[in-house]
């Protein structure tokens, strides 16, 4: 989950059904919950906070459809990045945690007189890298370009959401607090992946990805 990016979810595990109910009824305020990535080879139910990356993103509940058997189809949108400080596995059926929010910290270059021009240039080149990736990876009609009004801070996250980037790369993007460096990073990552797709027609993934037992959700 990344700021500004949409994420549809199918909810069927009981603890996450309860989370959905709590979001809809206001028990969890703001219709917002946290999403953090699990470290490869770890399981947070067994390993606690050590099994999770500490930087995550909140997901804002945008739409909910309850199915006849009690499952849910929901649509969420990434909102705010946070640092996970502690984990509570006992208060609710689902994991709870305390966090501090993680705003961007612009560099000196991003505050200077040429900042707007630099941002415009990097945004255009990142969009071009995304266009090349999607044209190589997907069939026509399976993808679309981000709207023109997506701000430069969220643009790298929205571009990455369309692409099969390894988890470590997604985490690097999420943890980067400079909007300019984030644009440079996503441009580099998408160019690399496009080159791999062109040569191999495959997206690399760590072999351990296929050996780790994962949650149903």
Buried (B, 14 or more C-beta within 10 A) or exposed (E): BBBBBBBEBEBBBEEBBBBBBBBBEEEBEEBBBBBBBBBEEBBBEEEBBEBBBBBBBBBBBEEBEBEEEEBBBBBBBBBBBBBBEEBEBEEBEBBBBEBEEBEBEBBEEBEEEEBEEBBEEBBEBBBEBBBBBBEBBEEEEEBEEBEEEBEBBBBBBBBBBBBBBBBEBBBBBBBBBBBBBBBBBBBEBBBBBBEBBEEEEEEEEEEEEEEEEEEEE
